[in-house]
């Protein structure tokens, strides 16, 4: 099984996320933004820490509304830096606000953040990382990879032996519709790399 399929058993919040969210396609822009925000906040921390703070993050970041977070100013950043319910890391907070602004710009040109992702799909993971680094802040290999895996753009959210794998597959996530062309001589498509 994948490491997350096993690790999720350790806590009910992880198990619920694993069973009902992880790897399933996401259609709503604010939900996509939520996933990106959570992944940015997770950097250097455990996923459980972030999941435990999810409701506090939701309240602090205006219900994960892209438009509202995009309008945050220095006073909002100071408020977040003093909020014990969130991850008080200035670079992460500033990145979330700037990324919300960037998503608004992208949506104005491409109808939605989801449409922009769909226009670029399929890409190999390395190409996704480069694209995100050109457009967003605080987005490295792990953050981008986990964001795209968690929202169905890249495979490997679940091991084939995991009972949730079939449920995810039945929703036809983007990675099942078109495969990314391997880059830099990896020799396997992303679909081939699904853990067994």
N, C-alpha and C positions, 0 to 999 in steps of 0.2 A: 504494500500500500504506500501511497505518497506520505511524506512526513506530516502534512497537515491532516490527512485522513486519520492518522493515528493520534496526533497531538490534540485534535479537537475533542477526543474522548475525556480529556482531563478537566474540562469545565463546561457547565451547561450553556454558557453564553457562546463559547467556541463551537459547541456541538450544534446549537441553533443556527449560527452563521454558516457553518459547514453544510448543514442539511438543507437549508432553505435559501441561501444567497450565493455562496461561493461558486463561481463558474457559470451561473445562470445569466442569460443575456439581460441587459439593462436598457430600457428604451428612453427613460426620462433624463433630461439634462441635469436637473438638480441631483438626482440619484447618482449619476456619473460623477458629478462634482463631489458629492459626499464620499464616494469611494476614493477619489484622488486625494481629498483632504485627509481621510483616515490613513491612507498609505504614507503621505508626507509626514503625518504626526507619528507614525509607527517607527520611522527611521531611528535606529539605535535603541529601540525599546521592544518589549514583547508585544505580540498582537493582542494578547489578553489584556494588557494594560490599556490599550487603545479601545478595545471593545467595552471594557468596564467604564470608560469615560465617554462612550458614544452619546449618551443622552445629554450629558453636560456639554459636550462639543456641539450637539445639535442646538441647544438653547443659546450657547455663546455665539455661534455662527449663524444666527437668524434662520433656523430650520434648514440649513444648507442651501439657502436660496442664493443662486449665483449672482443675481442682480443686486440683492441687498448686501452681500459680502463685497461685491465690487465697489460699492459706495463707502466702505469702511474708510475712516480717516485716522489720523494720528491718535485721536482720543480713543477710538475703538481699539487700536493696537495697544494703547496703555491699559485700557480696561481688561483686555485679554491677558496681558502680562501680569495682572493682579488677580486673575481668576484661578483659584486653586482647583477648580473642576476641569480645567483644560491642561494641555501640555504647554507650559510657559517657556517657550523657546522662540526668541524674537525672529530668527531667520525663518523658522517654519511658519509663524504667524504672518510675517510679511509676504512670504511666498504664496500662502493661501490667498491673500487679498490680491496680489498681483496676478495670480493665476485665474482668479475669478474675473478680473478685468480683461485678461487675455481671452478667456472663453467667451465673454460678451462680444469682443471684437470678432472672434472666429464665427460665432453664431450669426452675427450681422452679415457676414459674407457667405456663409454656407447653410443658412436656415437654422442650424442647430449644431451643438457640440457633437451630438450623435451622428449627424450627417457628415461632419468633418471626419470623424473616426471611420465611418463607413466608406467614405471616398478614398481613404488611404489604405483600407484593408483590401487584400492581405499584404502584410509586410513581415519580414523576418524580425525577430526580437531586436536584433542590433539596429535595424533600420527604424523601428519604432522608437528606440531610445534616442537615436540621433534626431528624429522628428520632434520628440518631446523636448529635448534639450534646446532645440532652435526656437521653441515657442513658449516654454514654461520655465519656471524657476524651481530649484530644489527637487529635481527629477533625475535620479540616477538609474542605473541598470535594475536594481532591485525594486525600487518604487514603481517604475514604468512596467516592469515585468509582472509584478503582483497586481497592479491596477488592471492591466489588460487580461491577465488570467482570471482575476476575480469577476470581471464583467463579460467574459466569454469571447474575447478577441484572440486569445492565445489558449492552447490546450494545456493539459496537465493539472487542472484544478483538482481532479480526483483520479485516483488509480482505477484502472478497469475493474479491479476486484471490489471496489467500494460500491455499496448499494445505491449511492447517490449518482454515480456515473451515468447510469441508464436514464435517470430522471433528467439530468442535464442534457444528455444527448437528444432526448425527446423534444426539447425546446428549440432545437436547431440553432445553437449559438453560432455567432459569425465564423468561428474557426472551422466549423464543419462544412461551411458553404463553399469556401474557396481556400486552398492551401497557399501559404507563403512559399515563394521560391527560395531554396536554401542559398545562403550567402557564405562567402569566404570558405568554400570547400567543406562545409559541415557534413555534406553527404547524406543528410536526412532532412525530410520536411519536418515542420513542427508537429504534425500529426503523428509521424513515425516515432517521435520522442515521448509519446504518452507513456507514463510509467505503468508497468504491469506488476 
